[in-house]
Amino acid sequence: MMYSAKISSSNKKYVQSNLGFTLIEVVIVVVILAIVAVVALPKFIDISKDAEQSVMKAQMASIKSASEQINIQVVLHPENLNNNKNRYTLSNGQRIRIRAGYPDGRWNNTFRYIVDLSNTEQVVTDFCDDADLDYCVRQKNSGWFRTRGYADPASRGRGFIVFPNGYDVGDQKCYSYYYNPNQNATPATPETPVTGVDFSEC
């Protein structure tokens, strides 16, 4: 036996009115989503920045450690220095630049061979905008480090900075840095390289 349900005209109106959301319900949902976004988004951004800065601190720790290890190798194996004491041959045959027994403040012909920072390359502008890179390296002269207070006013060395993709270090302080303050390979009083981070405008 088959049964058929009959819906009166008044019940039809009730059923039809419950087929979708009312305008008030939609507005309430949108308001709730907006509140959640306002509360959660800043926390997410903070977490992302913290993670990025942690990576940069780890990068600088690796750079500092590599500089110290090269200095130890130079002391233990001075025979690997050239006559001018401004080149050092690593155990794998690669030659790097040296100043005062420490790696020179150059990336392409020195640090790229002694640290491994993935998806990181040297660039020639202050803006890192290469989609294939996570971080960019920019060479900087002694004046750049002196004017920012990272080096002694009389210093005449050289160095580099490492900064995230999407940043312009001409306008934003968001980087880690390495600076060898020695002007030449054999200074009368060798100085220890300076490393650090500046996240004041990340």
LUMTI-673995 format. One record per residue (C-alpha): residue number from 0; residue in one letter; x, y, z. Coordinates in steps of 0.1 Angstrom, whole numbers, plus 5000, padded with zeros to 4 digits. Example, Ala and Ser with C-alpha at 12.3 -4.5 7.8 and 13.67 -1.06 7.14 Angstrom:
LUMTI-673995
+-----+------+------+------+------+
! pos ! code !   xx !   yy !   zz !
+-----+------+------+------+------+
!   0 !    A ! 5123 ! 4955 ! 5078 !
!   1 !    S ! 5137 ! 4989 ! 5071 !
+-----+------+------+------+------+
//
This chain:
LUMTI-673995
+-----+------+------+------+------+
! pos ! code !   xx !   yy !   zz !
+-----+------+------+------+------+
!   0 !    M ! 5000 ! 5000 ! 5000 !
!   1 !    M ! 5013 ! 5034 ! 4991 !
!   2 !    Y ! 5009 ! 5065 ! 5011 !
!   3 !    S ! 5011 ! 5100 ! 4998 !
!   4 !    A ! 5017 ! 5130 ! 5020 !
!   5 !    K ! 4995 ! 5160 ! 5014 !
!   6 !    I ! 5009 ! 5194 ! 5023 !
!   7 !    S ! 4984 ! 5222 ! 5028 !
!   8 !    S ! 4990 ! 5256 ! 5012 !
!   9 !    S ! 4999 ! 5271 ! 5046 !
!  10 !    N ! 5024 ! 5243 ! 5053 !
!  11 !    K ! 5040 ! 5248 ! 5018 !
!  12 !    K ! 5048 ! 5284 ! 5028 !
!  13 !    Y ! 5065 ! 5271 ! 5060 !
!  14 !    V ! 5085 ! 5245 ! 5042 !
!  15 !    Q ! 5096 ! 5269 ! 5015 !
!  16 !    S ! 5107 ! 5295 ! 5041 !
!  17 !    N ! 5131 ! 5270 ! 5057 !
!  18 !    L ! 5149 ! 5260 ! 5025 !
!  19 !    G ! 5177 ! 5287 ! 5029 !
!  20 !    F ! 5193 ! 5311 ! 5053 !
!  21 !    T ! 5177 ! 5344 ! 5062 !
!  22 !    L ! 5196 ! 5376 ! 5056 !
!  23 !    I ! 5201 ! 5381 ! 5094 !
!  24 !    E ! 5216 ! 5346 ! 5097 !
!  25 !    V ! 5240 ! 5353 ! 5068 !
!  26 !    V ! 5250 ! 5386 ! 5084 !
!  27 !    I ! 5256 ! 5369 ! 5118 !
!  28 !    V ! 5278 ! 5343 ! 5102 !
!  29 !    V ! 5299 ! 5369 ! 5084 !
!  30 !    V ! 5303 ! 5389 ! 5115 !
!  31 !    I ! 5315 ! 5359 ! 5135 !
!  32 !    L ! 5340 ! 5350 ! 5107 !
!  33 !    A ! 5353 ! 5385 ! 5107 !
!  34 !    I ! 5358 ! 5385 ! 5145 !
!  35 !    V ! 5376 ! 5352 ! 5143 !
!  36 !    A ! 5398 ! 5366 ! 5115 !
!  37 !    V ! 5406 ! 5397 ! 5134 !
!  38 !    V ! 5416 ! 5377 ! 5165 !
!  39 !    A ! 5434 ! 5348 ! 5148 !
!  40 !    L ! 5453 ! 5366 ! 5120 !
!  41 !    P ! 5477 ! 5387 ! 5141 !
!  42 !    K ! 5486 ! 5356 ! 5161 !
!  43 !    F ! 5493 ! 5337 ! 5129 !
!  44 !    I ! 5514 ! 5365 ! 5115 !
!  45 !    D ! 5534 ! 5367 ! 5148 !
!  46 !    I ! 5540 ! 5329 ! 5147 !
!  47 !    S ! 5552 ! 5332 ! 5110 !
!  48 !    K ! 5575 ! 5360 ! 5119 !
!  49 !    D ! 5589 ! 5342 ! 5149 !
!  50 !    A ! 5596 ! 5311 ! 5128 !
!  51 !    E ! 5613 ! 5332 ! 5101 !
!  52 !    Q ! 5635 ! 5350 ! 5127 !
!  53 !    S ! 5644 ! 5317 ! 5143 !
!  54 !    V ! 5656 ! 5304 ! 5109 !
!  55 !    M ! 5677 ! 5336 ! 5105 !
!  56 !    K ! 5692 ! 5332 ! 5140 !
!  57 !    A ! 5701 ! 5296 ! 5131 !
!  58 !    Q ! 5717 ! 5308 ! 5099 !
!  59 !    M ! 5738 ! 5333 ! 5116 !
!  60 !    A ! 5748 ! 5307 ! 5142 !
!  61 !    S ! 5760 ! 5285 ! 5114 !
!  62 !    I ! 5779 ! 5314 ! 5098 !
!  63 !    K ! 5796 ! 5323 ! 5131 !
!  64 !    S ! 5805 ! 5286 ! 5138 !
!  65 !    A ! 5820 ! 5282 ! 5103 !
!  66 !    S ! 5841 ! 5314 ! 5107 !
!  67 !    E ! 5855 ! 5301 ! 5140 !
!  68 !    Q ! 5862 ! 5266 ! 5126 !
!  69 !    I ! 5881 ! 5281 ! 5096 !
!  70 !    N ! 5901 ! 5302 ! 5120 !
!  71 !    I ! 5910 ! 5270 ! 5140 !
!  72 !    Q ! 5920 ! 5253 ! 5107 !
!  73 !    V ! 5942 ! 5282 ! 5097 !
!  74 !    V ! 5960 ! 5281 ! 5131 !
!  75 !    L ! 5964 ! 5243 ! 5129 !
!  76 !    H ! 5973 ! 5241 ! 5092 !
!  77 !    P ! 5990 ! 5274 ! 5082 !
!  78 !    E ! 6007 ! 5255 ! 5053 !
!  79 !    N ! 5973 ! 5257 ! 5035 !
!  80 !    L ! 5976 ! 5295 ! 5033 !
!  81 !    N ! 5991 ! 5311 ! 5002 !
!  82 !    N ! 6022 ! 5334 ! 5004 !
!  83 !    N ! 6000 ! 5365 ! 5009 !
!  84 !    K ! 5980 ! 5348 ! 5036 !
!  85 !    N ! 5948 ! 5360 ! 5019 !
!  86 !    R ! 5937 ! 5326 ! 5004 !
!  87 !    Y ! 5932 ! 5293 ! 5022 !
!  88 !    T ! 5928 ! 5259 ! 5007 !
!  89 !    L ! 5902 ! 5237 ! 5023 !
!  90 !    S ! 5906 ! 5199 ! 5027 !
!  91 !    N ! 5884 ! 5194 ! 4996 !
!  92 !    G ! 5906 ! 5216 ! 4975 !
!  93 !    Q ! 5884 ! 5246 ! 4974 !
!  94 !    R ! 5901 ! 5280 ! 4980 !
!  95 !    I ! 5885 ! 5307 ! 5000 !
!  96 !    R ! 5895 ! 5343 ! 5009 !
!  97 !    I ! 5909 ! 5350 ! 5043 !
!  98 !    R ! 5915 ! 5381 ! 5064 !
!  99 !    A ! 5934 ! 5380 ! 5097 !
! 100 !    G ! 5930 ! 5342 ! 5098 !
! 101 !    Y ! 5892 ! 5344 ! 5095 !
! 102 !    P ! 5869 ! 5340 ! 5064 !
! 103 !    D ! 5867 ! 5372 ! 5044 !
! 104 !    G ! 5833 ! 5390 ! 5044 !
! 105 !    R ! 5824 ! 5377 ! 5010 !
! 106 !    W ! 5797 ! 5353 ! 5001 !
! 107 !    N ! 5803 ! 5340 ! 4966 !
! 108 !    N ! 5839 ! 5331 ! 4969 !
! 109 !    T ! 5841 ! 5323 ! 5006 !
! 110 !    F ! 5810 ! 5315 ! 5027 !
! 111 !    R ! 5790 ! 5297 ! 5001 !
! 112 !    Y ! 5817 ! 5270 ! 5003 !
! 113 !    I ! 5817 ! 5267 ! 5041 !
! 114 !    V ! 5780 ! 5270 ! 5051 !
! 115 !    D ! 5749 ! 5254 ! 5036 !
! 116 !    L ! 5720 ! 5277 ! 5035 !
! 117 !    S ! 5693 ! 5262 ! 5012 !
! 118 !    N ! 5676 ! 5283 ! 4986 !
! 119 !    T ! 5700 ! 5312 ! 4993 !
! 120 !    E ! 5719 ! 5331 ! 4967 !
! 121 !    Q ! 5738 ! 5364 ! 4965 !
! 122 !    V ! 5719 ! 5393 ! 4947 !
! 123 !    V ! 5731 ! 5427 ! 4935 !
! 124 !    T ! 5701 ! 5447 ! 4947 !
! 125 !    D ! 5686 ! 5455 ! 4982 !
! 126 !    F ! 5653 ! 5439 ! 4972 !
! 127 !    C ! 5650 ! 5401 ! 4974 !
! 128 !    D ! 5623 ! 5392 ! 4948 !
! 129 !    D ! 5635 ! 5359 ! 4933 !
! 130 !    A ! 5606 ! 5333 ! 4935 !
! 131 !    D ! 5632 ! 5305 ! 4936 !
! 132 !    L ! 5649 ! 5318 ! 4967 !
! 133 !    D ! 5639 ! 5318 ! 5004 !
! 134 !    Y ! 5667 ! 5342 ! 5014 !
! 135 !    C ! 5691 ! 5366 ! 4996 !
! 136 !    V ! 5726 ! 5376 ! 5004 !
! 137 !    R ! 5738 ! 5412 ! 4998 !
! 138 !    Q ! 5775 ! 5423 ! 5000 !
! 139 !    K ! 5780 ! 5454 ! 5021 !
! 140 !    N ! 5811 ! 5476 ! 5025 !
! 141 !    S ! 5825 ! 5489 ! 5058 !
! 142 !    G ! 5806 ! 5522 ! 5055 !
! 143 !    W ! 5773 ! 5503 ! 5056 !
! 144 !    F ! 5782 ! 5486 ! 5088 !
! 145 !    R ! 5797 ! 5517 ! 5104 !
! 146 !    T ! 5767 ! 5539 ! 5098 !
! 147 !    R ! 5744 ! 5514 ! 5114 !
! 148 !    G ! 5766 ! 5510 ! 5145 !
! 149 !    Y ! 5776 ! 5474 ! 5138 !
! 150 !    A ! 5813 ! 5483 ! 5134 !
! 151 !    D ! 5838 ! 5506 ! 5149 !
! 152 !    P ! 5840 ! 5541 ! 5132 !
! 153 !    A ! 5876 ! 5534 ! 5122 !
! 154 !    S ! 5869 ! 5499 ! 5108 !
! 155 !    R ! 5876 ! 5492 ! 5071 !
! 156 !    G ! 5865 ! 5456 ! 5066 !
! 157 !    R ! 5837 ! 5441 ! 5046 !
! 158 !    G ! 5808 ! 5418 ! 5051 !
! 159 !    F ! 5774 ! 5406 ! 5040 !
! 160 !    I ! 5738 ! 5404 ! 5051 !
! 161 !    V ! 5712 ! 5376 ! 5048 !
! 162 !    F ! 5675 ! 5386 ! 5045 !
! 163 !    P ! 5642 ! 5370 ! 5036 !
! 164 !    N ! 5625 ! 5370 ! 5002 !
! 165 !    G ! 5601 ! 5399 ! 4999 !
! 166 !    Y ! 5622 ! 5423 ! 5019 !
! 167 !    D ! 5640 ! 5455 ! 5008 !
! 168 !    V ! 5669 ! 5460 ! 5031 !
! 169 !    G ! 5674 ! 5495 ! 5017 !
! 170 !    D ! 5642 ! 5504 ! 5037 !
! 171 !    Q ! 5638 ! 5476 ! 5062 !
! 172 !    K ! 5660 ! 5463 ! 5090 !
! 173 !    C ! 5653 ! 5426 ! 5088 !
! 174 !    Y ! 5685 ! 5406 ! 5084 !
! 175 !    S ! 5714 ! 5387 ! 5099 !
! 176 !    Y ! 5749 ! 5399 ! 5092 !
! 177 !    Y ! 5786 ! 5389 ! 5092 !
! 178 !    Y ! 5814 ! 5415 ! 5091 !
! 179 !    N ! 5851 ! 5409 ! 5091 !
! 180 !    P ! 5866 ! 5442 ! 5104 !
! 181 !    N ! 5901 ! 5436 ! 5092 !
! 182 !    Q ! 5913 ! 5458 ! 5063 !
! 183 !    N ! 5938 ! 5433 ! 5050 !
! 184 !    A ! 5950 ! 5398 ! 5054 !
! 185 !    T ! 5977 ! 5404 ! 5079 !
! 186 !    P ! 5968 ! 5434 ! 5102 !
! 187 !    A ! 5991 ! 5443 ! 5130 !
! 188 !    T ! 5962 ! 5437 ! 5155 !
! 189 !    P ! 5938 ! 5411 ! 5142 !
! 190 !    E ! 5901 ! 5417 ! 5151 !
! 191 !    T ! 5874 ! 5390 ! 5155 !
! 192 !    P ! 5845 ! 5391 ! 5130 !
! 193 !    V ! 5812 ! 5405 ! 5141 !
! 194 !    T ! 5779 ! 5386 ! 5136 !
! 195 !    G ! 5744 ! 5396 ! 5146 !
! 196 !    V ! 5708 ! 5401 ! 5137 !
! 197 !    D ! 5685 ! 5431 ! 5134 !
! 198 !    F ! 5648 ! 5424 ! 5133 !
! 199 !    S ! 5636 ! 5459 ! 5143 !
! 200 !    E ! 5617 ! 5463 ! 5110 !
! 201 !    C ! 5606 ! 5427 ! 5102 !
+-----+------+------+------+------+
//
